[in-house]
Amino acid sequence: MTNPNALSSRWAEVVGLAWADDDFRQRLLNDPEREMAAMGIELEGVGAIRVVEETQGETVLVVPRKPAHIQAKGEPKPEKPGKPKPPSQSCGSCGHGSCGSCDPDNKPGDDDDCKKPKQPHKKPGK
C-alpha cells in the first residue's frame, strides 16, 4: 500500500501550490526539505531533494536512477537464479544437455533424473 504522505503520492500537490503561491515556490526552491516537511510530507529514505524550476523556452527532463533490474544496452544479461547450468561437455543424448550424462565420471543410471526421453548416448564432439 502506498503511503498517502509520501512525496510520490503528493508531488502534484506540491507543484500546484508552487504554481499558485509565489512565496511558497521561492521557499520550495531554497529549502525543499523544510517546506515539504511543513506540509506533512514524509521524506524518510528519500535522500537529498533538489527542486529545479523550468524557465520560459526550456524543458527540464529528469532521468531517474536506473533500477537494479534494468540493464544498459550491451551489458551482459544477469543469470536467472536457480536456472541449471548445462554441463561443460554435452553430447546431447538427452536432448537438452543438463542431465549430466555427458560427464565422464558418471556411472550408468546417473542421468535417471533427466525427464527427457533417452536417446543413444553419443561421445562429446561426435
C-alpha positions as YAML, in Angstrom:
chain: A
units: angstrom
residues:
- id: 1
  name: MET
  ca: [0.00, 0.00, 0.00]
- id: 2
  name: THR
  ca: [1.29, 3.46, -0.92]
- id: 3
  name: ASN
  ca: [1.89, 5.91, 1.91]
- id: 4
  name: PRO
  ca: [-0.53, 8.83, 1.35]
- id: 5
  name: ASN
  ca: [2.01, 11.23, 2.89]
- id: 6
  name: ALA
  ca: [4.96, 10.08, 0.78]
- id: 7
  name: LEU
  ca: [6.40, 12.55, -1.72]
- id: 8
  name: SER
  ca: [5.44, 10.22, -4.59]
- id: 9
  name: SER
  ca: [1.79, 10.49, -3.50]
- id: 10
  name: ARG
  ca: [1.76, 14.26, -3.05]
- id: 11
  name: TRP
  ca: [4.13, 15.73, -5.64]
- id: 12
  name: ALA
  ca: [1.23, 17.13, -7.71]
- id: 13
  name: GLU
  ca: [0.01, 18.99, -4.62]
- id: 14
  name: VAL
  ca: [3.49, 20.50, -4.13]
- id: 15
  name: VAL
  ca: [3.67, 21.59, -7.79]
- id: 16
  name: GLY
  ca: [0.14, 23.03, -7.70]
- id: 17
  name: LEU
  ca: [0.90, 25.05, -4.58]
- id: 18
  name: ALA
  ca: [4.16, 26.32, -6.14]
- id: 19
  name: TRP
  ca: [2.20, 27.49, -9.20]
- id: 20
  name: ALA
  ca: [-0.45, 29.21, -7.05]
- id: 21
  name: ASP
  ca: [1.81, 30.78, -4.40]
- id: 22
  name: ASP
  ca: [4.99, 32.60, -5.49]
- id: 23
  name: ASP
  ca: [6.25, 32.86, -1.90]
- id: 24
  name: PHE
  ca: [5.88, 29.11, -1.38]
- id: 25
  name: ARG
  ca: [7.58, 28.46, -4.74]
- id: 26
  name: GLN
  ca: [10.60, 30.54, -3.70]
- id: 27
  name: ARG
  ca: [10.80, 28.84, -0.28]
- id: 28
  name: LEU
  ca: [10.48, 25.44, -2.01]
- id: 29
  name: LEU
  ca: [13.36, 26.28, -4.35]
- id: 30
  name: ASN
  ca: [15.52, 27.46, -1.41]
- id: 31
  name: ASP
  ca: [14.74, 24.70, 1.14]
- id: 32
  name: PRO
  ca: [12.59, 21.89, -0.29]
- id: 33
  name: GLU
  ca: [13.01, 19.56, 2.70]
- id: 34
  name: ARG
  ca: [11.74, 22.18, 5.17]
- id: 35
  name: GLU
  ca: [8.75, 23.20, 3.04]
- id: 36
  name: MET
  ca: [7.65, 19.63, 2.33]
- id: 37
  name: ALA
  ca: [8.09, 18.64, 5.98]
- id: 38
  name: ALA
  ca: [5.89, 21.62, 6.91]
- id: 39
  name: MET
  ca: [3.21, 20.17, 4.60]
- id: 40
  name: GLY
  ca: [3.43, 16.83, 6.44]
- id: 41
  name: ILE
  ca: [5.16, 15.07, 3.57]
- id: 42
  name: GLU
  ca: [7.31, 12.19, 4.79]
- id: 43
  name: LEU
  ca: [10.81, 12.32, 3.35]
- id: 44
  name: GLU
  ca: [12.44, 9.44, 5.24]
- id: 45
  name: GLY
  ca: [14.52, 7.38, 2.86]
- id: 46
  name: VAL
  ca: [14.15, 9.90, 0.02]
- id: 47
  name: GLY
  ca: [17.70, 11.26, 0.26]
- id: 48
  name: ALA
  ca: [18.66, 14.73, -0.92]
- id: 49
  name: ILE
  ca: [15.99, 16.69, -2.77]
- id: 50
  name: ARG
  ca: [16.76, 19.23, -5.47]
- id: 51
  name: VAL
  ca: [13.98, 21.37, -6.88]
- id: 52
  name: VAL
  ca: [14.55, 22.86, -10.32]
- id: 53
  name: GLU
  ca: [12.25, 25.44, -11.90]
- id: 54
  name: GLU
  ca: [11.79, 25.45, -15.65]
- id: 55
  name: THR
  ca: [12.17, 28.81, -17.33]
- id: 56
  name: GLN
  ca: [10.32, 30.01, -20.40]
- id: 57
  name: GLY
  ca: [11.62, 28.28, -23.52]
- id: 58
  name: GLU
  ca: [13.22, 25.47, -21.50]
- id: 59
  name: THR
  ca: [12.14, 21.93, -20.76]
- id: 60
  name: VAL
  ca: [13.71, 20.03, -17.89]
- id: 61
  name: LEU
  ca: [13.96, 16.28, -18.35]
- id: 62
  name: VAL
  ca: [14.76, 14.30, -15.22]
- id: 63
  name: VAL
  ca: [16.31, 10.90, -15.83]
- id: 64
  name: PRO
  ca: [15.72, 8.80, -12.70]
- id: 65
  name: ARG
  ca: [18.45, 6.48, -11.48]
- id: 66
  name: LYS
  ca: [18.41, 3.13, -13.23]
- id: 67
  name: PRO
  ca: [16.60, 0.39, -11.26]
- id: 68
  name: ALA
  ca: [18.73, -2.63, -10.41]
- id: 69
  name: HIS
  ca: [16.70, -4.95, -12.68]
- id: 70
  name: ILE
  ca: [17.29, -2.82, -15.80]
- id: 71
  name: GLN
  ca: [20.46, -3.26, -17.84]
- id: 72
  name: ALA
  ca: [22.12, -0.90, -20.27]
- id: 73
  name: LYS
  ca: [22.42, -1.84, -23.93]
- id: 74
  name: GLY
  ca: [25.43, -4.09, -24.38]
- id: 75
  name: GLU
  ca: [25.64, -5.17, -20.72]
- id: 76
  name: PRO
  ca: [25.61, -8.95, -20.29]
- id: 77
  name: LYS
  ca: [22.29, -10.31, -19.07]
- id: 78
  name: PRO
  ca: [22.45, -11.47, -15.46]
- id: 79
  name: GLU
  ca: [21.88, -15.17, -14.86]
- id: 80
  name: LYS
  ca: [18.48, -16.08, -13.51]
- id: 81
  name: PRO
  ca: [18.75, -17.58, -10.04]
- id: 82
  name: GLY
  ca: [18.02, -21.27, -9.85]
- id: 83
  name: LYS
  ca: [18.42, -21.92, -13.58]
- id: 84
  name: PRO
  ca: [20.53, -25.05, -14.05]
- id: 85
  name: LYS
  ca: [23.77, -24.66, -15.94]
- id: 86
  name: PRO
  ca: [24.40, -27.19, -18.70]
- id: 87
  name: PRO
  ca: [27.48, -29.39, -18.23]
- id: 88
  name: SER
  ca: [30.68, -28.28, -19.87]
- id: 89
  name: GLN
  ca: [30.62, -31.35, -22.14]
- id: 90
  name: SER
  ca: [27.26, -32.04, -23.71]
- id: 91
  name: CYS
  ca: [26.70, -34.93, -26.07]
- id: 92
  name: GLY
  ca: [23.04, -34.03, -26.45]
- id: 93
  name: SER
  ca: [21.86, -37.58, -25.77]
- id: 94
  name: CYS
  ca: [19.07, -36.36, -23.53]
- id: 95
  name: GLY
  ca: [18.11, -33.57, -25.90]
- id: 96
  name: HIS
  ca: [18.94, -30.69, -23.58]
- id: 97
  name: GLY
  ca: [22.41, -31.29, -22.13]
- id: 98
  name: SER
  ca: [21.72, -30.65, -18.44]
- id: 99
  name: CYS
  ca: [21.19, -34.17, -17.09]
- id: 100
  name: GLY
  ca: [24.91, -34.72, -16.65]
- id: 101
  name: SER
  ca: [25.07, -37.92, -18.68]
- id: 102
  name: CYS
  ca: [27.95, -36.48, -20.65]
- id: 103
  name: ASP
  ca: [30.10, -36.19, -17.53]
- id: 104
  name: PRO
  ca: [32.89, -38.76, -17.93]
- id: 105
  name: ASP
  ca: [32.68, -39.58, -14.18]
- id: 106
  name: ASN
  ca: [29.00, -40.59, -14.45]
- id: 107
  name: LYS
  ca: [28.08, -44.19, -13.99]
- id: 108
  name: PRO
  ca: [25.16, -45.95, -15.71]
- id: 109
  name: GLY
  ca: [21.89, -44.62, -14.32]
- id: 110
  name: ASP
  ca: [23.32, -41.27, -13.14]
- id: 111
  name: ASP
  ca: [21.07, -39.44, -15.63]
- id: 112
  name: ASP
  ca: [17.88, -41.15, -14.43]
- id: 113
  name: ASP
  ca: [16.52, -37.86, -13.07]
- id: 114
  name: CYS
  ca: [16.54, -36.39, -16.59]
- id: 115
  name: LYS
  ca: [12.92, -36.09, -17.71]
- id: 116
  name: LYS
  ca: [13.67, -36.02, -21.44]
- id: 117
  name: PRO
  ca: [13.26, -39.25, -23.41]
- id: 118
  name: LYS
  ca: [16.58, -41.05, -23.64]
- id: 119
  name: GLN
  ca: [18.44, -41.24, -26.90]
- id: 120
  name: PRO
  ca: [21.53, -43.31, -27.64]
- id: 121
  name: HIS
  ca: [24.50, -41.79, -25.76]
- id: 122
  name: LYS
  ca: [26.96, -40.03, -28.06]
- id: 123
  name: LYS
  ca: [30.55, -39.23, -27.28]
- id: 124
  name: PRO
  ca: [31.22, -35.46, -26.79]
- id: 125
  name: GLY
  ca: [32.34, -33.83, -30.01]
- id: 126
  name: LYS
  ca: [30.96, -36.58, -32.25]
...
